[in-house]
Amino acid sequence: MRILAIESSCDDTAVAIVEEGHRVLVNLVSSQEKLHAKYGGVVPEVASRRHLEVIYPLIELALKRARLTPDKISAIAVTTHPGLLGSLLVGVNAAKTLGYLWNKPVVGVNHLAGHIYAGWLGKAKIQYPLVSLVTSGGHSEIVLTRKMGEYKYLGGTLDDAAGEAFDKVARHLKLGYPGGPAVALRAMAGRPAKVALPRPMLDEDNFDFSFSGLKTAVTRVVGRRADIAREFQEAIVEVLSEKLFSAAKRYGAKTVLIGGGVAANKRLREEVEKRAQKLGVRVIIPDFEYCTDNAAMIGVAAWYQHDPRRDWWYNTNVAVG
């Protein structure tokens, strides 16, 4: 069974074809990074217009590279929420149009669920309970999964998400856009203990995050940019990993997973792997290309939404919400 998946929740237009729920035949991403760099962040109207320009050529290219015709596609998956409304509408309308023309069912997928299901790529063995950290430009959330398809929200960002804080701090330090890679690169030259920044909500008995105060603290500290970048990154990594493993301990997790754009951060990956080994739990971290927004994860999530009690796929009216 092959799924053609579409992801357009923010500024990247992505199309993938996934087979049997774990094998990626093709995974294409048209980035708008240079387009938005001059603004220091994503401009929604600009993003949706670019999606319109590239989405159908990208779908054609995906089929060509996979050497497939529409009759070889079993279903179409598309991100429906959360995200930028205009961007989501472009992807959903494209999926509905192709579903009608090709007579294929269309499966709506939650973007955050996609980041979790990215961990299933490559037939990863998941043992439950599973505690996942989804951390990106718009989200920092911890989710408990006791069995496939069931999620319990444990906590999340109360203001700025981790990725958003990276972008804003990078802008303040004049490091460039996107902020995550820019801060991480400069942090490599930073010296430890040269500046001090807070670890927000680390002592709170919950799994929520708040990074707006940390962002403000950066604007008030004096020091070399590399030292500030290093300390800021360490603060983010410490808070994210500490909250994740506190949840893992409380709920007896056998597996921890991180996903989303910030999960591509090398320091975070190292810290999570170290703590998982110490706790004795399995850790799942998708490859870098499946951490940032991509359509392969949407195809995998759609595959696992299969309900054997129904006519193979959920085939309801897909709406943006």
Buried (B, 14 or more C-beta within 10 A) or exposed (E): EBBBBBBBBBBBBBBBBBBEBBBBBBBBBBBBEEBBEEEBBBBBEBBBBBBBEBBEEBBEBBBEEBEBEBEEBBBBBBBBBBBBEBBBBBBBBBBBEBBEEBEBBBBBBBBBBBBBBBBBBEEBEBEBBBBBBBBBBBBBBBBBBEEEEEBEEBBBBBBBBBBBBBBBBBBBBEBBBBBBBBBBBBBEEBEEEBBEBEEBBEEEEEBBBBBBBBBEBBEEBEBBBBBBBBBBBBBBBBBBBBBBBBBBEEBEBBBBBBBBBBBBBEBBBEBBBEBBEEEEBBBBBBEEBBBBBBBBBBBBBBBBBBEEEEEEBBBEEBEBE
